[in-house]
Amino acid sequence: MASKIFITGATGFVGSYLTKLLIQKGYELVCLTRNQTQETSKKIITLSAKEEDFISKEFLTNAVNNCDAIIHLAGIADNNYIKNQEDKKELDKINKIFPVMLYQVARKCAIKKFIFMSTIKVNGEYTKNVPFMEESPLDVANRNKYVKSKIDAENALINNFTENDHELLSIIRPPLIYGEGIKGNIKTLIKIIKKGFPLPTTQLNNKRSMVSIYNLSDLILKILESPVSGLVKSCCKDTDIATKELVRKIGFFLDKSKPDFYFPKNLLKVGGLIFKKTDMINKLTEPLIVDDTKTRKIFNWQPSVDFDTGMNKTINFLVNTK
């Protein structure tokens, strides 16, 4: 079992919870961050890096020295961040060049486990009749700059991989993630419902797969402890839930008796076009289902936290955080 882990993105949404879990399990961590916001302790060594360090083989080689595994969570996830050519270069540097260089350094340093956090959206923005699985093809025509950067990074990592020395390259493609510290559309949804504004979702039966940071972190732990080697693509979930049911669940936990109302789906889509919220409306109205049967079998993993518990924890954290 790996005992010393090098982790990027340790102060992010997933990383903040994962680091706590790994420390509880007895791992030592080396955390790479842009800002020294995490204290160094007996169990955590924090390395503060300048922007140029992320693509410096010399810096990264010294940083991962004596580590047994690497978990790469860092990345620019906000597509709205990309406003000009300089932002695009920054996206490419952090989301594409950095992980590949880190993987090359890992191989040179004989680090046997490399876990790369991707996104299920590399397979597409929504599913039609067949769920996304571990071997589903990449959606190379996707125009979302963030998703495109993840596709390019995955392809580059795979091109650098060769079957030898019992090495593991693990690519995880989670769907929508929820949990304490959540950001994005689910956070917005919770805030709207908390304020008492009903949402036009009564008619939305489309299901979307979701996974909590608690179950996702547990999967990462299983991968670290697993003897499996080779190139393994994984997807994961703990629930498939219709949009209308998600809104009602959130309403229940917030003690809001009528969180939704009926509004024609087609008019919702028109509104999305008019107000330039097409992406947000599609996430509400279109299905995205994951089949993670293979991942569960390979890593002997089952979600340990049910959806109600995970979502309740998510909401309580938001309500109690200023």
PLY file of the C-alpha trace (Angstrom):
ply
format ascii 1.0
element vertex 322
property float x
property float y
property float z
element edge 321
property int vertex1
property int vertex2
end_header
0.00 0.00 0.00
1.29 3.46 -0.90
2.16 5.49 2.19
3.41 8.86 0.92
1.16 10.64 -1.56
1.91 13.65 -3.76
-1.31 15.55 -4.38
-2.17 18.59 -6.49
-5.34 20.59 -5.95
-5.35 19.70 -2.25
-7.09 22.95 -1.28
-9.86 22.57 -3.88
-13.38 21.17 -3.53
-12.46 17.47 -3.80
-8.93 17.87 -2.46
-9.97 19.51 0.81
-12.05 16.50 1.83
-9.71 13.90 0.33
-6.68 15.16 2.25
-8.57 14.81 5.55
-9.56 11.25 4.65
-6.02 10.27 3.64
-4.57 11.69 6.86
-7.16 9.72 8.87
-6.05 6.57 7.04
-2.41 7.12 7.99
-0.99 8.47 4.75
1.67 11.17 4.58
0.94 13.91 2.05
3.03 16.25 -0.05
0.64 18.95 -1.30
1.52 21.24 -4.19
-0.29 24.57 -4.14
0.00 28.05 -5.63
-0.59 29.63 -2.24
0.71 28.50 1.15
-2.79 28.21 2.61
-2.31 24.76 4.10
-0.12 24.37 7.15
2.82 21.98 7.08
2.62 19.35 9.81
3.98 15.90 10.62
1.56 14.37 8.13
1.34 17.16 5.53
4.19 18.85 3.68
3.01 21.85 1.66
5.04 23.03 -1.32
4.23 26.51 -2.57
4.89 26.76 -6.31
5.21 29.62 -8.76
3.39 29.36 -12.08
6.52 28.37 -13.98
7.20 25.53 -11.51
4.20 23.58 -12.79
6.01 22.89 -16.07
9.52 22.55 -14.64
10.74 18.94 -14.68
13.50 19.81 -12.22
11.06 21.32 -9.72
8.55 18.47 -10.10
11.25 15.79 -9.80
12.38 17.24 -6.48
8.77 17.67 -5.35
7.72 14.04 -5.89
10.93 12.59 -4.46
10.26 9.52 -2.25
6.50 9.56 -2.96
4.67 6.30 -3.64
1.73 7.66 -5.61
0.46 10.85 -7.27
-3.11 12.16 -7.22
-3.59 14.96 -9.74
-6.72 16.99 -8.96
-5.54 20.50 -9.91
-7.04 22.22 -12.91
-8.99 25.18 -14.23
-12.63 24.04 -14.25
-14.48 27.29 -14.97
-15.09 27.66 -18.70
-16.03 31.31 -18.11
-12.43 31.91 -17.01
-11.31 31.81 -20.66
-11.81 35.34 -21.97
-8.77 35.87 -24.22
-5.74 34.17 -25.74
-3.66 34.55 -22.58
-6.35 32.77 -20.57
-6.37 29.98 -23.18
-2.59 29.58 -22.79
-3.03 29.39 -19.02
-5.73 26.73 -19.43
-3.48 24.68 -21.71
-0.56 25.00 -19.31
-2.47 23.91 -16.20
-4.94 21.41 -17.69
-2.83 19.82 -20.45
0.92 20.42 -20.15
1.17 20.17 -16.34
-0.45 16.72 -15.88
1.53 15.18 -18.73
4.82 16.56 -17.45
3.96 15.38 -13.94
3.22 11.90 -15.29
6.51 11.82 -17.19
8.33 12.77 -13.99
6.41 10.09 -12.08
7.55 7.42 -14.52
11.14 8.63 -14.41
11.02 8.48 -10.60
9.47 4.96 -10.69
6.25 6.07 -8.97
3.85 3.22 -9.59
0.44 4.87 -9.17
-0.75 7.98 -11.00
-4.39 9.02 -10.54
-5.74 11.70 -12.89
-9.05 13.41 -12.21
-10.92 14.02 -15.46
-14.67 14.48 -16.03
-17.48 12.37 -17.48
-18.06 15.20 -19.93
-15.13 13.97 -22.01
-17.65 11.38 -23.22
-20.33 13.98 -23.95
-22.63 16.58 -22.44
-25.57 14.17 -22.15
-26.56 10.58 -22.90
-29.19 9.39 -25.36
-30.15 5.72 -25.06
-26.89 4.26 -23.73
-25.16 5.30 -20.49
-21.53 6.37 -20.47
-19.19 3.58 -19.43
-15.45 3.22 -18.85
-14.72 2.49 -22.52
-17.15 4.98 -24.05
-15.51 7.02 -26.85
-14.30 10.54 -26.22
-16.43 13.39 -27.52
-13.65 14.93 -29.61
-16.06 17.40 -31.22
-16.88 19.02 -27.85
-16.33 22.79 -28.04
-16.24 23.42 -24.29
-12.67 24.61 -23.68
-12.43 22.97 -20.26
-13.70 19.62 -21.54
-11.44 19.84 -24.60
-8.43 20.40 -22.34
-9.33 17.27 -20.35
-9.70 15.23 -23.56
-6.30 16.42 -24.77
-4.73 15.64 -21.39
-6.23 12.13 -21.33
-4.96 11.39 -24.83
-1.48 12.68 -24.01
-1.30 10.63 -20.80
-2.41 7.48 -22.62
0.17 8.11 -25.36
2.87 8.27 -22.67
1.73 5.03 -21.05
3.33 1.66 -21.75
2.51 -1.66 -20.10
5.50 -2.36 -17.88
6.75 -2.50 -14.32
3.25 -3.13 -12.88
2.46 0.58 -13.10
-1.08 2.00 -12.73
-2.39 4.95 -14.70
-5.88 5.60 -13.35
-8.16 8.08 -15.13
-11.32 8.91 -13.16
-14.31 10.48 -14.92
-16.82 11.57 -12.29
-20.23 13.04 -13.12
-21.65 15.99 -11.17
-19.97 16.06 -7.74
-21.72 17.26 -4.59
-20.64 17.62 -0.98
-19.41 20.17 1.54
-17.63 23.02 -0.21
-19.68 22.55 -3.38
-19.58 25.19 -6.11
-21.34 25.73 -9.41
-24.91 24.96 -10.45
-25.92 22.75 -7.51
-24.82 25.44 -5.06
-26.88 27.98 -7.02
-29.85 25.60 -7.02
-29.68 25.16 -3.25
-29.44 28.92 -2.68
-32.47 29.64 -4.89
-34.60 27.02 -3.14
-33.42 28.23 0.28
-34.68 31.72 -0.56
-38.12 30.25 -1.24
-38.19 30.71 -5.00
-39.91 27.72 -6.72
-38.26 26.32 -9.83
-39.92 25.30 -13.15
-38.90 21.64 -12.85
-42.10 19.64 -12.14
-42.06 18.25 -15.70
-38.34 17.34 -15.81
-37.97 13.55 -15.59
-34.49 13.42 -17.11
-32.07 11.58 -14.84
-28.48 12.56 -14.15
-25.81 10.58 -12.34
-24.16 12.23 -9.35
-21.42 11.30 -6.88
-20.54 12.85 -3.53
-17.01 13.85 -2.54
-17.36 11.27 0.23
-17.85 8.37 -2.19
-15.45 9.76 -4.80
-12.73 10.08 -2.14
-13.45 6.54 -1.00
-12.97 5.31 -4.59
-9.61 7.10 -4.76
-8.63 5.39 -1.52
-9.63 2.01 -3.01
-7.48 2.73 -6.08
-4.49 3.59 -3.88
-4.86 0.34 -1.97
-5.56 -1.84 -5.02
-2.97 -4.20 -6.55
-4.45 -3.49 -10.01
-1.97 -2.28 -12.63
-2.21 -1.05 -16.21
-4.30 1.69 -17.79
-7.68 1.87 -16.04
-10.43 4.33 -16.95
-13.05 4.66 -14.24
-16.43 6.31 -13.85
-18.48 6.41 -10.67
-21.80 7.44 -9.18
-23.92 6.99 -6.09
-27.28 7.92 -7.60
-29.28 8.56 -10.77
-31.83 11.22 -9.95
-34.41 13.11 -12.02
-34.11 16.89 -11.95
-37.57 17.29 -10.41
-36.68 14.78 -7.66
-33.39 16.57 -6.96
-35.23 19.87 -6.50
-37.79 18.22 -4.22
-35.08 16.51 -2.15
-33.29 19.81 -1.66
-36.62 21.44 -0.79
-37.32 18.71 1.78
-33.96 19.19 3.51
-34.50 22.96 3.53
-38.07 22.54 4.82
-39.56 24.12 1.69
-42.91 22.45 0.94
-43.38 23.61 -2.68
-39.98 24.07 -4.34
-41.18 23.49 -7.92
-43.90 24.27 -10.45
-44.82 23.22 -13.99
-43.35 25.06 -16.97
-43.07 23.67 -20.53
-39.64 22.22 -21.27
-39.49 23.81 -24.73
-40.07 27.27 -23.26
-37.28 26.64 -20.76
-34.94 25.96 -23.66
-36.06 29.13 -25.45
-35.41 31.09 -22.26
-31.94 29.57 -22.09
-31.20 30.82 -25.60
-32.54 34.30 -24.93
-30.65 34.79 -21.66
-27.51 32.93 -22.83
-27.98 30.20 -20.24
-28.18 27.27 -22.65
-25.55 25.24 -20.81
-27.32 25.61 -17.46
-30.74 24.76 -18.98
-29.33 21.67 -20.72
-27.97 20.43 -17.39
-31.48 20.76 -15.96
-33.35 19.20 -18.89
-31.10 16.56 -20.51
-30.09 13.11 -19.15
-26.53 12.10 -18.30
-26.33 8.54 -16.99
-23.20 6.63 -15.99
-22.80 2.84 -15.75
-19.93 2.20 -13.32
-20.34 -1.59 -13.04
-16.80 -2.27 -14.28
-15.20 0.23 -11.90
-17.02 -1.27 -8.91
-15.83 -4.74 -9.86
-12.18 -3.83 -10.59
-11.64 -1.90 -7.35
-14.16 -3.74 -5.17
-15.86 -0.41 -4.52
-19.39 0.44 -3.44
-20.66 3.88 -2.39
-20.61 3.99 1.40
-22.65 7.20 1.80
-26.20 7.22 0.40
-27.53 10.17 -1.58
-29.84 11.53 1.14
-27.03 11.59 3.70
-24.57 13.17 1.28
-26.98 15.85 0.07
-28.10 16.66 3.61
-24.45 17.16 4.61
-23.95 19.35 1.54
-26.92 21.56 2.40
-26.05 21.81 6.10
-22.53 22.91 5.21
-23.84 25.63 2.88
-26.46 26.83 5.36
-23.95 27.01 8.21
-21.14 28.62 6.21
-21.12 32.36 5.86
0 1
1 2
2 3
3 4
4 5
5 6
6 7
7 8
8 9
9 10
10 11
11 12
12 13
13 14
14 15
15 16
16 17
17 18
18 19
19 20
20 21
21 22
22 23
23 24
24 25
25 26
26 27
27 28
28 29
29 30
30 31
31 32
32 33
33 34
34 35
35 36
36 37
37 38
38 39
39 40
40 41
41 42
42 43
43 44
44 45
45 46
46 47
47 48
48 49
49 50
50 51
51 52
52 53
53 54
54 55
55 56
56 57
57 58
58 59
59 60
60 61
61 62
62 63
63 64
64 65
65 66
66 67
67 68
68 69
69 70
70 71
71 72
72 73
73 74
74 75
75 76
76 77
77 78
78 79
79 80
80 81
81 82
82 83
83 84
84 85
85 86
86 87
87 88
88 89
89 90
90 91
91 92
92 93
93 94
94 95
95 96
96 97
97 98
98 99
99 100
100 101
101 102
102 103
103 104
104 105
105 106
106 107
107 108
108 109
109 110
110 111
111 112
112 113
113 114
114 115
115 116
116 117
117 118
118 119
119 120
120 121
121 122
122 123
123 124
124 125
125 126
126 127
127 128
128 129
129 130
130 131
131 132
132 133
133 134
134 135
135 136
136 137
137 138
138 139
139 140
140 141
141 142
142 143
143 144
144 145
145 146
146 147
147 148
148 149
149 150
150 151
151 152
152 153
153 154
154 155
155 156
156 157
157 158
158 159
159 160
160 161
161 162
162 163
163 164
164 165
165 166
166 167
167 168
168 169
169 170
170 171
171 172
172 173
173 174
174 175
175 176
176 177
177 178
178 179
179 180
180 181
181 182
182 183
183 184
184 185
185 186
186 187
187 188
188 189
189 190
190 191
191 192
192 193
193 194
194 195
195 196
196 197
197 198
198 199
199 200
200 201
201 202
202 203
203 204
204 205
205 206
206 207
207 208
208 209
209 210
210 211
211 212
212 213
213 214
214 215
215 216
216 217
217 218
218 219
219 220
220 221
221 222
222 223
223 224
224 225
225 226
226 227
227 228
228 229
229 230
230 231
231 232
232 233
233 234
234 235
235 236
236 237
237 238
238 239
239 240
240 241
241 242
242 243
243 244
244 245
245 246
246 247
247 248
248 249
249 250
250 251
251 252
252 253
253 254
254 255
255 256
256 257
257 258
258 259
259 260
260 261
261 262
262 263
263 264
264 265
265 266
266 267
267 268
268 269
269 270
270 271
271 272
272 273
273 274
274 275
275 276
276 277
277 278
278 279
279 280
280 281
281 282
282 283
283 284
284 285
285 286
286 287
287 288
288 289
289 290
290 291
291 292
292 293
293 294
294 295
295 296
296 297
297 298
298 299
299 300
300 301
301 302
302 303
303 304
304 305
305 306
306 307
307 308
308 309
309 310
310 311
311 312
312 313
313 314
314 315
315 316
316 317
317 318
318 319
319 320
320 321
